[in-house]
Each structure stands twice: as structure tokens, then as C-alpha cells.
């Protein structure tokens, strides 16, 4: 295992020597900083493109690395321009490559020539990546306005709602979990009390009216009331139609019943008295039948009339 401890000599003075490198008279970058007094730093540089060496005329492929002398030679506005001076590994020649911040590329300055492999996107149906022509006219203001409008609509319709959703999700997970648990438990207790009161009311109704235990009662709300009222009206109408049909049937049966045959009597007075009694009895039966058919109970729930108590019948001779 590599050790990370440092040895401090007895004559090391932290106030006099700022670091161990200063005490030993060395730079932290070691041999890479041997030309630092000239503004040159030895750095590892990789060729960004294919070149031909100008001294030996050999091809050097893209990606070959060299220990290049890096030096600042100027500025493009506030961006520094660096020069990388490399020695060819196939000969003793030197070549120099500089950065071009204006066109965001590298340029061969001396000692080599770049292989021409430029690809123009505009010639292949694309758009220009770097446009540095100062003589080109201004951008179409309507196109710029349309682009800015589309970006604003995209931000309002997509980005802002997404950010708000993420913020709400973050607030949901980063908030106090005890408060959420307390609120949920309070709601659960309230709902449990309501369900318990409803179950007790249902049990009282079932025990009062003798309903089965497995019968489920619906909640008393506007929708259930309207549905129950509709069913009651439909049942009432069906009952009225049934009672009316039964009343018509009974009336038809009474109408077709033949009258009693007159018995052979000894005298005219006995015959007329019997006929009047039968007519009175028939009228009484028709009246009672009409009154019973209008009630809900029907004809079978009424007690038949007591004819003997009224003395309306006359014993036949």
C-alpha cells in the first residue's frame, strides 16, 4: 500500500518554507515545469486530426499523443489562445498547432500540413455549425420571433408544469412524515366512527322490522331516496292496476250470475215477499263488494255480512 506520510527534516521551518517542495527547491509539477520561467508548460497533447510532417513527410494519424510545450500567445476577446509545439517521433522536426477560439478549432501553424477532411453540413442538407461571415445579413426578425415564441410556449406548457410537479413531489417526500401520519390516522378514526354509527343504525332497523342479517342496506342520500320513490310509485301504480282489474272481474262475474228461480208458493203474497228479500240481498252484496275492492286488503279480509241478524231473509215455504 502506498504511504501518504511526509517526512519533515529537523531544519524545516514552516514560516520560512511554505511547503516541502519549496524546502527542496522543486516544483510540484516536477520536470514538466522546467521551462515555466519562459511561460511554457509541458503537457500531454493529442492530435485532433491527421497531418503530414513537414520535415520527413510522413503521415501522423489523429490521436497520436506528444509531450507538447504549451504556451499562451494571445487572446480572442477574453478567451486565451494557446500554442502546442511538438516534436515528431519519426524525425527531429518540430511542428506547431494553435487553438482558434473564433472558429472553435485547431490550426496547424508551422512544421506540418493538415489533411483536408472538412465536411460541410450545408452541402449535405444540414445547417452551418459555425457561421463567422461578417458580410452575412442579419437574421430574419420574424423567424427569430417565431422561435422565441415557440420556446416560450414550450416553457409554459411543458417545462413549468414539470418543474412544479417535481417540486410538489419533493415537498411530499421531504416534508414531516409525522404530520402526514397524524393527518391520515385522524381521518381514519373519523371515518371509523361514521361507519360504526351507520352499522348500529342498520342493526336497529333490521331488528325492528325483522329483516335478515345478511341484508345490506343502502346509504340514505338523495340518489337512493329518488330511486326508492320511483320504485314506490311504480309498485303503487301496479297495485292500482291489479285492484282495478280484480274489481272489473268481480263485477263481470256478478253480472252474469242468474237470478234465483221463483218457488212454487201457495199464495201471491208469499211470492212477492221472497222476491223483494232476494233483491235487497243482492244489492247489499254488490255494495259490500264495491267497498272491499277499493281497499288494499281485498275481498278476503272483510267479514261477510250477517244476514240473519238483520232479519232480511224470509223462510221459504
Secondary structure, 3 states (H helix, E strand, C coil): CCCCCCCCCCCCCCCCCCCHHHHHCCCCCHHHHCCHHHCEEEEEEECCCCEEECCCCCEECCCCEEEEEEEEEEEECCEEEEEEEEECCCCCCEEEEEEECCCCEEEEEECEEECCCCCCCHHHCCCCCCCCCCCCCCCCHHHHHHHHHHHHHHHHHHHHHHHHHHHHHHHHHHCCHHHHHHHHHHHHHHHHHHHHHHHHHHHHHHHHHCCCCCCCCCCCCHHHHHHHHHHHHHHHHHHHHHHHHHHHHHHHHHHCCCCCCCCCCCCHHHHHHHHHHHHHHHHHHHHHHHHHHHCCCCCCCCCCCCHHHHCCCCCCC
